[in-house]
Each structure stands twice: as structure tokens, then as C-alpha cells.
Amino acid sequence: MSNPILKCAIVDDSTLQRLSIVRLIENHPSLELIAEYSNAIEAKIGLATSEIDLVFLDIEMPILSGFALLDDLTLKPQIIFVTGKTKYAFKAFDYDAVDYLRKPISKERFLNAVHKAVSNFKMKNDESFDENDFIFVKSNLKKRKVFLNDLKYIEALGDYVKLVTVNDSLVVLSTMKTFEAILPEDRFLRIHKSYIVNLDKVLRYNSKVIELEQQQLPLSRNRKSQLIEALSASMSR
């Protein structure tokens, strides 16, 4: 499934900061820049008359802050806060922000934040989304939707398991058996007592390890034949 294109706006009183975000947006295939605003007053008027999916929002601005702007908006798009200070981070998540980026923005953090926004957009807008393509997990007292295409592997951590995705990882109070039961067996395989792997992410393997893009995972001797069979089946899907 191709990714949607999110219509974006930037609200920041710093010309240099707006320029840096513009460059990041223009180089991202899932983002389209619709508007730039140098203050929250302009943004309040513009956002009320434009269809915007995602706003990169500064917090400290003259006259009207980023938080005050959100308080005044009736229809709230997704928000990624961008600020030079960390002291607002806790308050930012009271506004259900997608993410909180600290200036200067690293490309990696930007990509992670945008990935969350794109995933949220899919959940809310793609009526044809196949329910088999994601699972719900509970992490940090919140339910999270994990897209199976993004899930690289699962690792056992005592009473917990760690879900490692393309962009981040989640620690969940659960068992490997639970995930073996809920994950589609034609796409995921238990390769070791401590690991379940997404077969589509396997690049190479030998008798002892399998290789993903940036990781090596141990392969149990009694699982190698199952791996070969499962990979053959997945290639013919």
C-alpha cells in the first residue's frame, strides 16, 4: 500500500528555522508543503481556511504562543512541536502531539516523527485498510497500533517482549507465545527461544544467524529447516 501525502504547514517566527524544515519536507515523499506562517496570528487565520493534515509548530512566538494557537483552533490537525527548549515537552503531549522535536532538528528524528504522523493518518483515513496488516499492543499505559510491514523482529526480555520496528521499538508486558499466536504464521517465524522475525526482512542466513538490514539474530539449529521452508513459501506469495 502506497503512503498518503500529508498536506503540511510550518508556523515559526524564525526564518532560518522555517527554511530548514522546508528542506526536510521537500525531500520527503509523503509530505507536501502548503503554507508557511511567521507568527501564530497569521497561522490562526490560514489554518481555519486551509485543509492541513500536519503542522510543524514552534512554541515560543511573540503575541500568541503555539499552545495558545492550538487552544483557539476548532479543527486541530496533527501537530509536531519544534522548539529550542525541552521544558515544554510534558505540556506538549497534553495537546496529543505526534512528537516534540528540539532545534536543531536531526534528519533521523524528523523522519521518525513524520512516520508516526503518516501512520496516524492511515489509521484515521484509509477505510480500505486491511485489519490483518496491524496489531494493537499496550506500551506505557497506551494502546499502540503496530503495522506488520514495519515490524522487523520481536525479542524476549524476561516478563516483557521488545517489538523492533523500522523506526523505533516498544517494550510490552507479554510473552513470545502470545505473539506467536496472534502474528500471521506465513509472515513471522520463531527462529530462537528469544526471537520472532518478520520473514520479509530476512536478507541472508547461515546455520547460526540470520541477517536483517542492520541486525544479526541467532538461529536455533532445530529451526533452520523451518526457516528455509517458510522463506520459500513467503517468496511464492
LUMZAZA-605696 format. One line per 5 residues: their letters; for each residue x, y, z of C-alpha. Coordinates in Angstrom, 1 decimal. Layout:
! residues N
a> X:Y:Z | ...;
***
This chain:
! residues 237
msnpi> 0.0:0.0:0.0 | 1.4:3.4:-1.0 | 1.8:6.0:1.6 | -0.6:9.0:1.6 | 0.6:12.6:1.0;
lkcai> 0.1:14.8:4.1 | -0.5:18.5:3.5 | 1.8:20.4:5.8 | 2.2:23.9:7.3 | 5.0:25.5:9.2;
vddst> 4.5:28.0:12.0 | 7.7:29.6:13.3 | 8.9:33.1:13.8 | 12.5:32.2:12.8 | 13.1:32.5:9.0;
lqrls> 16.1:30.2:9.2 | 14.2:27.5:11.1 | 11.4:27.6:8.6 | 13.9:27.2:5.8 | 15.4:24.1:7.4;
ivrli> 12.0:22.5:7.9 | 11.0:23.4:4.3 | 14.1:21.5:3.0 | 13.2:18.4:5.1 | 9.6:18.5:3.9;
enhps> 10.5:18.9:0.3 | 12.8:15.9:0.5 | 10.1:13.6:2.0 | 7.9:11.7:-0.4 | 4.8:11.7:2.0;
lelia> 4.8:15.4:2.7 | 3.5:18.4:0.7 | 4.2:21.9:1.9 | 1.0:24.1:1.7 | 1.8:27.1:3.8;
eysna> 4.4:28.9:5.9 | 3.5:31.3:8.7 | 5.9:33.6:10.6 | 3.5:34.0:13.6 | 0.6:32.3:15.2;
ieaki> -1.9:35.2:14.3 | -1.4:34.5:10.6 | -1.5:30.8:11.2 | -4.8:31.0:13.1 | -6.4:32.7:10.0;
glats> -4.7:30.4:7.5 | -5.3:27.1:9.2 | -9.0:28.0:9.6 | -9.4:28.2:5.8 | -7.0:25.5:4.6;
eidlv> -7.1:21.7:4.6 | -3.9:20.9:6.5 | -3.1:17.4:7.8 | 0.1:18.2:9.7 | 1.6:21.3:11.3;
fldie> 5.2:21.8:12.4 | 4.6:24.3:15.2 | 7.0:26.5:17.2 | 6.0:27.1:20.8 | 7.7:30.4:21.8;
mpils> 6.4:33.1:19.5 | 5.5:36.8:20.1 | 1.9:37.8:20.9 | 0.5:34.3:20.6 | 2.3:31.1:21.5;
gfall> 2.0:27.7:19.8 | -0.1:26.4:22.7 | -2.4:29.4:22.6 | -2.8:28.9:18.9 | -4.0:25.3:19.4;
ddltl> -6.4:26.4:22.1 | -8.0:28.7:19.5 | -8.4:26.2:16.7 | -11.7:24.4:16.3 | -10.3:21.7:13.9;
kpqii> -6.9:20.6:15.0 | -4.5:18.9:12.5 | -1.7:16.6:13.7 | 1.0:18.6:15.5 | 4.7:18.1:15.6;
fvtgk> 6.2:20.7:18.0 | 9.5:22.3:17.1 | 11.3:24.2:19.8 | 14.7:25.1:21.1 | 13.8:24.2:24.7;
tkyaf> 12.9:20.9:26.4 | 10.9:22.4:29.3 | 7.7:22.3:27.3 | 7.9:18.6:26.4 | 5.5:17.4:29.1;
kafdy> 2.9:20.1:28.3 | 3.2:19.3:24.5 | 1.9:15.8:25.0 | -1.2:17.2:26.8 | -2.1:18.5:23.4;
davdy> -1.8:15.0:22.0 | 1.2:16.0:19.9 | 2.6:13.5:17.4 | 6.1:14.3:18.5 | 8.4:17.0:20.1;
lrkpi> 11.5:18.0:18.1 | 14.2:20.0:19.6 | 16.1:22.5:17.4 | 18.4:22.0:15.6 | 16.4:19.1:14.1;
skerf> 18.2:16.0:13.1 | 17.1:14.2:10.0 | 16.6:10.9:11.8 | 14.3:12.5:14.5 | 12.4:14.3:11.7;
lnavh> 11.8:11.0:9.8 | 10.7:9.2:12.9 | 8.2:12.0:13.7 | 6.8:12.0:10.2 | 6.5:8.2:10.2;
kavsn> 4.2:8.5:13.2 | 2.1:11.1:11.6 | 1.7:9.1:8.4 | 0.8:6.0:10.4 | -1.8:8.1:12.3;
fkmkn> -3.2:9.4:9.1 | -3.6:5.9:7.6 | -5.4:4.7:10.7 | -7.9:7.6:10.6 | -8.5:7.9:6.9;
desfd> -7.8:4.7:5.0 | -11.1:2.9:5.0 | -9.8:0.1:2.9 | -7.0:-0.7:5.3 | -6.9:-4.4:5.9;
endfi> -7.1:-5.2:9.7 | -4.7:-8.1:9.2 | -1.9:-5.5:8.5 | -1.6:-4.3:12.0 | -1.9:-5.3:15.6;
fvksn> -2.6:-3.4:18.8 | -0.2:-3.5:21.7 | -0.2:-1.8:25.1 | 3.0:0.1:25.9 | 3.5:2.8:28.6;
lkkrk> -0.2:2.5:29.5 | -1.3:3.4:26.0 | -2.6:1.3:23.1 | -0.4:1.5:20.1 | -1.0:0.3:16.6;
vflnd> 1.9:-1.6:15.1 | 2.0:-2.1:11.3 | 3.2:-5.5:10.4 | 5.1:-4.3:7.4 | 7.2:-2.1:9.8;
lkyie> 7.8:-4.8:12.4 | 11.3:-6.3:12.0 | 11.5:-8.7:14.9 | 10.4:-9.4:18.5 | 12.8:-10.1:21.3;
algdy> 12.1:-11.8:24.6 | 13.1:-9.7:27.7 | 12.1:-11.7:30.8 | 8.4:-10.9:31.5 | 8.4:-8.4:28.6;
vklvt> 9.0:-8.5:24.9 | 10.5:-5.8:22.7 | 9.0:-5.1:19.3 | 11.6:-3.6:17.0 | 10.1:-1.7:14.0;
vndsl> 11.7:0.1:11.1 | 11.7:3.4:13.1 | 11.5:2.6:16.8 | 10.9:0.0:19.4 | 8.3:-0.8:22.0;
vvlst> 8.5:-2.8:25.2 | 5.3:-4.7:26.1 | 4.3:-6.8:29.1 | 3.6:-10.0:27.3 | 5.0:-13.4:26.2;
mktfe> 6.5:-14.8:23.0 | 3.8:-17.4:22.9 | 1.2:-14.7:22.8 | 2.8:-13.0:19.7 | 3.3:-16.4:18.0;
ailpe> -0.4:-16.9:18.3 | -1.5:-13.5:17.0 | 1.0:-12.9:14.2 | 0.3:-14.4:10.8 | 2.4:-17.6:10.6;
drflr> 3.0:-17.1:6.9 | 4.8:-13.8:7.6 | 6.5:-14.4:11.0 | 8.6:-17.2:12.4 | 10.0:-18.1:15.8;
ihksy> 13.7:-18.6:14.9 | 15.0:-18.9:18.5 | 13.6:-19.1:22.0 | 14.2:-15.3:22.3 | 13.3:-14.1:18.8;
ivnld> 10.5:-14.0:16.3 | 11.4:-12.5:12.9 | 9.5:-10.9:10.0 | 10.3:-13.2:7.1 | 10.1:-10.3:4.6;
kvlry> 13.0:-8.6:6.5 | 15.4:-11.5:6.2 | 18.3:-10.7:3.8 | 20.7:-13.6:4.5 | 21.2:-16.6:6.8;
nskvi> 23.5:-19.4:7.7 | 23.4:-22.2:10.2 | 23.8:-19.9:13.2 | 22.4:-16.4:12.4 | 20.0:-14.6:10.2;
eleqq> 20.8:-11.1:8.9 | 18.4:-8.2:8.7 | 19.3:-4.8:7.3 | 21.1:-3.7:10.4 | 21.0:-6.6:12.8;
qlpls> 22.0:-10.2:13.2 | 19.8:-12.6:15.2 | 20.6:-16.0:16.4 | 19.1:-19.0:14.7 | 18.4:-22.2:16.6;
rnrks> 19.7:-25.4:15.0 | 16.3:-27.0:15.1 | 14.7:-24.0:13.4 | 16.8:-23.8:10.2 | 14.7:-26.2:8.2;
qliea> 11.5:-24.3:9.2 | 13.2:-21.1:8.2 | 14.1:-22.4:4.7 | 10.6:-23.8:4.3 | 9.0:-20.5:5.5;
lsasm> 11.2:-18.3:3.3 | 10.4:-20.4:0.2 | 6.7:-20.1:0.9 | 6.9:-16.4:1.5 | 8.7:-15.8:-1.8;
sr> 5.9:-17.6:-3.6 | 3.2:-15.4:-2.0;
***
